[in-house]
C-alpha cells in the first residue's frame, strides 16, 4: 500500500505542484491549504508523513506541529518553507521536524528527503 503524505501550504500552487510530484512518485497525497485544515486532516487520516509550511495566516506550521504532538504520535514532518534564517531552522528542528527544506528546492531533493524519512522511520516497509 502506498504511503499517505499530507501536504499543508497556504499557496494552492505549491500544494498542487507538490501533490503532482508526490503522486507521480507513487505516494497517496492528501492536501490542505491552511494550517487549520491540515490539523483537522492529520488528526482524522493519520498520514505517514507531513510536508508542512510554517508561514500560514490562520495557524502556523509550528503551531500545527505542536497541536498534533498533544493529540497523537506524529509521523515525520518535513518543514517546507521560505523561512531561511538559521534561527528559523533551529526552531523548526527543535519543534520536532524530521527535516527542514527551504523553498524553492529541487524536485529531486524533495523526493530524496521524503524517501529518506520514510525509510529511516519505517525501515520494515516494502
Order of alpha helices (4+ residues) and beta strands (2+ residues): beta-alpha-beta-alpha-beta-alpha-beta-alpha-beta-alpha
